Amino acid sequence: MGIKIYADPITVNCRKVLAGLNLIGAPYELIHVDYFKGEHKAEPYLSLNPNASVPALTDGDFELWESNAMLQYAADKVGNEAAYPHDLQTRVDINRWLQWEGSHWFPACYAFLVENCVKPLLGGQPDPAVLDAQAPQFHKLAAILDKRLSDRRWVAGDAGPTIADIALAAPMHLHGWQKLPLSDHPNVKRWLLDGVEQLPCWQQTTVYEGFTTTRPQ
């Protein structure tokens, strides 16, 4: 028995979990669920995750959805306290950022992903009105993260990356193609480019423009 991840590595939350498991050092088996073919919306996957979203995790008879919960589970399962510290205040701080990512940060970044990546790939065009409407919320949230990173290398401090860094970076993972407006947020940009993107776990799960895990020739 061991962890199985049902996922399509091209998506935000699937990459989050795969990179996070690599950071944690948790072994897993990847079961591919093709996102663009809609396999996450059909059986047998729906019986595993009734939300019709990827990823999902099983560990023997145990089933779990919600990507951030998967990172918490895996870190505790293998006992990686560096990636998910046991110190109460540090842990609840990380949990706070995980909840913030899911509730606020992901939607703000995802609008740029849909407009600048998904729509053109499917033959459409970005809607400037959608991007203009989303920009103030993105900048508001990015400023919060930027302030947090103003005096530290990683979200939880200088000791090293935690699952909070992986979770917060995931919605930005195609930032160039997404055209995320990062120039006003230098600490976020430094953390992402010089920190997260240099981690082996991140490089091992790279997604390229066009939603492919194969490096363009």
C-alpha positions as CSV (number, residue, x, y, z in Angstrom):
1,M,0.0,0.0,0.0
2,G,1.2,3.5,-0.7
3,I,0.1,6.9,-1.9
4,K,-1.5,7.1,-5.4
5,I,-2.1,10.5,-7.0
6,Y,-4.8,10.7,-9.7
7,A,-3.8,13.8,-11.6
8,D,-3.0,15.6,-14.8
9,P,0.4,17.2,-14.2
10,I,-0.4,20.2,-16.4
11,T,-2.9,21.7,-14.0
12,V,-2.2,24.1,-11.2
13,N,-3.3,21.9,-8.3
14,C,-1.9,18.7,-9.7
15,R,1.5,20.3,-10.2
16,K,1.2,21.7,-6.7
17,V,0.7,18.2,-5.2
18,L,3.4,16.6,-7.3
19,A,6.0,19.2,-6.6
20,G,5.0,19.2,-2.9
21,L,5.3,15.5,-2.6
22,N,8.8,15.7,-4.2
23,L,9.7,18.4,-1.7
24,I,8.4,16.3,1.1
25,G,10.1,13.2,-0.1
26,A,6.9,11.2,-0.1
27,P,6.9,8.3,-2.6
28,Y,3.8,8.1,-4.8
29,E,2.4,6.4,-7.9
30,L,0.9,8.8,-10.5
31,I,-2.3,7.7,-12.2
32,H,-2.9,10.0,-15.2
33,V,-6.3,11.6,-15.5
34,D,-6.5,13.6,-18.7
35,Y,-7.9,17.0,-17.9
36,F,-8.5,18.2,-21.5
37,K,-10.3,14.9,-22.3
38,G,-12.6,15.5,-19.3
39,E,-11.7,12.3,-17.6
40,H,-12.1,14.1,-14.2
41,K,-15.8,14.5,-15.0
42,A,-16.6,10.9,-15.6
43,E,-16.5,7.5,-13.9
44,P,-14.6,5.9,-12.4
45,Y,-12.9,9.1,-11.3
46,L,-16.1,10.8,-10.1
47,S,-16.5,8.1,-7.5
48,L,-13.2,9.0,-6.1
49,N,-13.6,12.8,-6.3
50,P,-17.3,13.9,-6.6
51,N,-16.1,17.5,-7.1
52,A,-15.0,16.6,-10.7
53,S,-11.7,18.2,-10.1
54,V,-8.1,17.0,-10.0
55,P,-6.1,15.8,-8.2
56,A,-7.3,13.1,-5.8
57,L,-5.2,10.9,-3.4
58,T,-5.6,7.4,-2.1
59,D,-3.5,5.6,0.4
60,G,-4.9,2.1,0.7
61,D,-8.6,2.5,1.5
62,F,-8.1,6.1,2.5
63,E,-9.4,8.7,-0.1
64,L,-8.7,12.4,-0.1
65,W,-9.4,15.4,-2.2
66,E,-8.3,19.0,-1.8
67,S,-4.7,19.6,-2.9
68,N,-3.5,21.5,0.2
69,A,-4.9,18.7,2.5
70,M,-2.9,16.2,0.5
71,L,0.3,18.1,1.2
72,Q,-0.5,18.2,4.9
73,Y,-1.3,14.5,5.0
74,A,1.8,13.5,3.1
75,A,4.2,15.6,5.2
76,D,2.8,14.1,8.4
77,K,2.8,10.6,6.9
78,V,6.5,10.7,6.2
79,G,7.4,12.9,9.1
80,N,8.9,15.7,7.2
81,E,8.9,18.5,9.8
82,A,11.0,20.8,7.7
83,A,8.3,20.9,5.0
84,Y,5.5,21.2,7.6
85,P,6.8,22.1,11.0
86,H,5.2,20.8,14.2
87,D,5.7,24.0,16.1
88,L,2.2,25.2,16.8
89,Q,2.5,28.8,15.7
90,T,4.6,28.0,12.6
91,R,2.1,25.3,11.6
92,V,-1.0,27.4,12.0
93,D,0.8,30.2,10.1
94,I,1.4,27.8,7.2
95,N,-2.2,26.6,7.5
96,R,-3.3,30.2,7.2
97,W,-1.4,30.7,4.0
98,L,-2.8,27.4,2.6
99,Q,-6.3,28.6,3.2
100,W,-5.6,32.0,1.8
101,E,-4.2,30.4,-1.3
102,G,-7.3,28.3,-1.9
103,S,-9.8,31.1,-1.1
104,H,-8.2,34.2,-2.5
105,W,-4.9,33.8,-4.3
106,F,-5.8,30.9,-6.6
107,P,-8.9,32.7,-8.1
108,A,-6.9,35.9,-8.6
109,C,-4.2,34.2,-10.5
110,Y,-6.5,31.8,-12.3
111,A,-8.2,34.6,-14.2
112,F,-5.0,35.4,-15.9
113,L,-4.4,31.7,-16.7
114,V,-7.8,31.3,-18.3
115,E,-7.6,34.5,-20.3
116,N,-4.0,34.5,-21.5
117,C,-3.3,30.7,-21.7
118,V,-6.5,28.6,-22.0
119,K,-8.5,30.8,-24.3
120,P,-5.8,31.3,-26.9
121,L,-4.9,27.6,-26.8
122,L,-8.5,26.8,-27.6
123,G,-8.6,29.4,-30.5
124,G,-10.1,32.3,-28.5
125,Q,-8.9,35.6,-27.4
126,P,-8.3,37.1,-24.0
127,D,-11.1,39.4,-22.7
128,P,-9.4,42.7,-21.6
129,A,-12.5,43.6,-19.5
130,V,-12.0,40.4,-17.4
131,L,-8.3,41.1,-16.9
132,D,-8.9,44.8,-16.1
133,A,-11.6,43.8,-13.6
134,Q,-9.3,41.2,-11.9
135,A,-6.2,43.4,-11.8
136,P,-7.0,45.3,-8.6
137,Q,-7.7,42.2,-6.7
138,F,-4.5,40.5,-7.9
139,H,-2.4,43.6,-6.9
140,K,-4.1,43.8,-3.5
141,L,-3.3,40.2,-2.8
142,A,0.2,40.3,-4.3
143,A,1.0,43.2,-2.1
144,I,0.0,41.1,1.0
145,L,2.3,38.3,-0.1
146,D,5.0,40.8,-1.1
147,K,5.0,42.4,2.4
148,R,5.2,39.0,4.0
149,L,8.3,38.2,1.9
150,S,10.0,41.5,2.5
151,D,12.1,40.3,5.4
152,R,12.4,36.6,4.7
153,R,13.5,34.2,2.0
154,W,10.5,31.8,2.3
155,V,7.0,32.3,3.4
156,A,7.5,30.7,6.8
157,G,11.0,32.1,7.4
158,D,14.6,31.6,6.3
159,A,15.0,27.9,7.4
160,G,13.9,26.5,4.1
161,P,10.8,26.0,1.8
162,T,7.7,24.5,3.2
163,I,4.5,23.3,1.6
164,A,3.2,26.9,1.9
165,D,5.8,28.0,-0.7
166,I,4.7,25.3,-3.1
167,A,1.0,26.0,-2.6
168,L,1.4,29.8,-3.1
169,A,3.7,29.4,-6.2
170,A,1.4,26.9,-7.9
171,P,-1.2,29.4,-9.2
172,M,1.7,31.4,-10.7
173,H,3.4,28.5,-12.3
174,L,2.9,29.7,-15.8
175,H,3.5,33.4,-14.9
176,G,5.2,34.4,-18.1
177,W,2.5,32.9,-20.3
178,Q,-0.2,34.1,-17.8
179,K,1.2,37.6,-18.1
180,L,1.0,38.1,-14.4
181,P,1.8,41.7,-13.5
182,L,4.6,41.0,-11.1
183,S,6.7,44.1,-11.7
184,D,5.1,46.0,-8.8
185,H,5.8,43.2,-6.4
186,P,9.6,42.7,-6.3
187,N,9.7,40.4,-3.2
188,V,7.2,38.0,-4.8
189,K,9.1,38.0,-8.0
190,R,12.4,37.4,-6.2
191,W,10.9,34.6,-4.1
192,L,9.4,32.9,-7.2
193,L,12.3,33.3,-9.7
194,D,15.3,32.9,-7.4
195,G,13.6,30.7,-4.8
196,V,10.8,28.4,-5.8
197,E,11.8,28.0,-9.4
198,Q,15.3,26.9,-8.4
199,L,14.0,24.0,-6.2
200,P,14.6,20.6,-7.7
201,C,11.0,19.6,-6.9
202,W,9.8,22.5,-8.9
203,Q,12.1,21.8,-11.9
204,Q,11.1,18.2,-11.9
205,T,7.5,19.1,-12.5
206,T,7.9,21.9,-15.0
207,V,4.9,22.8,-17.2
208,Y,5.7,24.6,-20.4
209,E,3.7,27.0,-22.6
210,G,1.0,25.0,-24.4
211,F,0.3,22.9,-21.3
212,T,2.9,20.3,-21.9
213,T,5.5,18.7,-19.6
214,T,7.8,18.1,-22.6
215,R,10.4,20.7,-23.1
216,P,9.9,22.5,-26.5
217,Q,12.5,21.8,-29.1
